[in-house]
Structures are given as C-alpha cells and as structure tokens.
C-alpha cells in the first residue's frame, strides 16, 4: 500500500483543526455539546474548503463516547471504528453517481433500521445537487419525518440547484473560500512538519494559485516538493505550474499602455516558446490590474478598460485553433483602441509621471 497523499494526511480530525471556517465550527461544536444536533445539515461552498471533512468530524462527534467541548476524542471505540471506515452506520454517498430514485429508495428503507454499533446513523451525501427531481421527492419524505437515530449531511458546490423544500428542512451553512493569508500560514505549518524547505515567495504564490481552496494548495505543495527535492522556490513553482513571473506581467501591462506592438509580440512569443499557459497569463494580468484599481494606482478607468479587453481576448482563446495568433491579434487591437482614448482618462498623478522605460525586463524576466 502506497503512502497517503499529503492532503489526506493533513485532513482535519477535529473541529479545531479546520482552517478558515470558524463560524461553522463554533455552531456545530455548541450543538454537539448541548446534544442538540439537527437531523439535517446542508454544507455549501466551493470545492476543497472542508465541507466533507467537517461532515466526517461531525459524524464522530455525535457518536463519540467521551466528547470534550463538542470535539470527538478520536480515541474511543466509536471514533476509531468511524475513522477506520468500518462502521456500517456512517454512509457516504456520491450524489453524482447515485442520483436516481432507486438509490434514495434503498436509503429510505435502510434509515428506518436502528444503528448497528453507534448511537446515530449519519448519511453524508456529497454533490447532493446532482440528485434527480424524483430522488429529491423521495428524500423529502424522510426529511419530513426523520427517525431519531438518523442524521443527514448534504454537501454541495451548487446550492441554488437544490429544491427549496429540501433546503428549508436543513440547517444550512455557507463555507467560505479561504483567504490567501490563511492558506499561506497552513502551507508553512505543513512544510515545517514534513521537513520541506519552502520559501516565503513560493508559499505566497501557491496560496494565491489555490483560489481559496486549501486542498488544491496542499496538492500543489506536494507536487512542488516532488518537482524539486532541494527546496521549493518561487521559480520552481512558476515553472511547474506554467506561470510567468510577476515582472513579466508588469512589463506586459506597460507595453499595452504605450501601445508598444513590438514589446507585446516579443512577450507573447516568449511565453509561447517557454510553454506558458496563455489563458492563465491573461488571468494573472487581470488580477494585477484589479490590485492597481483597489490600491488607487494609476487611472482606474484605463485599468478597467484594459481588464475588460484582456478578459475578452481570454474568452476568445478557448475557441481558437492557434491561441498565440489569436492572442496577438486581440492584444494588438486592444492596444490600438487604448491609444485612441483621450488623455483626460488618465489620472493627474499618472499623467505627470515620467514616461515608463522601454521595458522593465527582457525575455529573461519570464521565469522558466
């Protein structure tokens, strides 16, 4: 049997281990402490932010023989049985592959029987929004009159697809995307515990690329540790993920603002030569423009126009047979349109600033 992947080894085992979901965790711990847990919960949010992990912790907490402040002890017979996956009373169902009415009818038949070895039967249905209308109707009858020994935990990335009749019978929790700082801190903790050398710049970059999901960040951390066993640097992460250095993004924006066609074509050509993902690059440039707008740097109107134009070019790349050519045409057209905008669109501070240098870097600024 191979070694467990990093994200599985670092999956939270207690409510206190859950990162970035303090409000959810506090409410659930209080409910367990008061022995007032609901018969049905709905966990909604993006993938990789802890919904299923919290559901599993909750299943142990409500069945723990010696809970402390709502936390499972993870040492009693019930906790150990659940953690080992040996309990018949903890049922995890994939809503995407068990979405038909026959599966829910079977669940309805089973839920009426008393638990085999635990106090409460817990049914965890992941991606519950994938169930069919008929399956939801069948499930509704069980939620209306649930047996006292049963609990349902529904997890979904698309709560708007659930019938209101189902949602109204659940305690609903919105799981938030994690902040970059929270992911960054957790990555550093994991790296230190696993004896992985991780630079601050690389950790921050991984945290940004995770897009609010801790699981994705940990998966990328493990990939980076395998990619370069000497230590994880920002350059290694950029190369591994096919990203361009931030300096290249600045250079690209400045070339757009100057309508410098040659610099734009050279940058795009170098990106393509080095195998960088052009769509991701454009997305990163848009994020850079967003930061400038948020920090009131330069002309907000001009940055908005730049961002809007780059998003349109990025959308066209999806359908293009030759992405490099399509990006070059789109970017050059955007630069031409910006060059015809009246000077009044620029802020006074930017208008009086000394002209930008011809380039803040050459091809060597694009990390390989």
VENKA-V330166 format. One record per backbone hydrogen bond with DSSP energy under -0.5 kcal/mol. CO is the residue of the C=O (numbers start at 1). NH is the residue of the N-H. If there is no record, write none. Layout:
co: (CO	CO)
nh: (NH	NH)
This chain:
co: (5	6	8	14	14	15	21	22	23	24	25	26	27	28	29	30	31	32	39	40	41	42	42	43	44	46	48	48	50	51	52	53	54	55	56	57	58	60	60	68	71	76	77	78	79	80	81	81	82	87	89	89	90	91	91	93	93	94	94	99	100	101	102	103	104	105	106	107	108	110	121	122	122	123	123	124	124	125	125	126	127	128	132	133	134	135	136	137	138	139	140	141	143	147	149	151	152	153	154	155	155	156	158	159	163	163	164	166	167	170	171	173	173	179	180	181	182	183	184	185	186	187	188	189	190	191	192	195	196	197	199	200	201	202	203	204	205	206	207	208	210	212	212	213	214	215	216	217	218	219	220	221	222	223	224	228	231	232	233	234	235	236	237	238	238	239	242	245	245	246	247	248	249	250	251	252	253	254	255	255	256	259	260	261	262	263	264	265	266	267	268	269	270	271	272	276	277	278	279	280	281	282	283	284	285	286	287	288	289	290	291	292	293	296	298	299	300	301	302	303	304	305	306	307	308	309	310	311	312	313	314	315	316	316	317	321	322	323	324	325	326	327	328	329	330	331	332	333	334	335	336	338	342	343	347	348	350	362	363	365)
nh: (9	10	11	17	18	18	25	26	27	28	29	30	31	32	33	34	36	35	152	171	154	44	173	156	175	49	214	215	54	55	56	57	58	59	60	61	62	63	64	71	68	80	81	82	83	84	86	87	85	90	91	122	92	93	124	95	126	97	98	132	104	105	106	107	108	109	110	111	112	113	151	91	124	125	153	93	126	128	155	95	130	131	136	137	138	139	140	141	142	143	144	145	146	150	121	123	41	125	43	127	128	45	161	162	166	167	168	169	170	172	42	44	175	183	184	185	186	187	188	189	190	191	192	193	194	196	195	197	198	232	203	204	205	206	207	208	209	210	212	211	213	178	214	217	218	219	220	221	222	223	224	225	226	227	228	231	233	199	237	238	239	240	241	242	243	242	277	248	249	250	251	252	253	254	255	256	257	258	259	260	259	261	264	265	266	267	268	269	270	271	272	273	274	276	275	278	281	282	283	284	285	286	287	288	289	290	291	292	293	294	295	297	296	298	300	303	304	305	306	307	308	309	310	311	312	313	314	315	316	317	318	318	319	320	320	323	326	327	328	329	330	331	332	333	334	335	336	337	338	339	340	341	345	346	351	352	353	365	366	367)
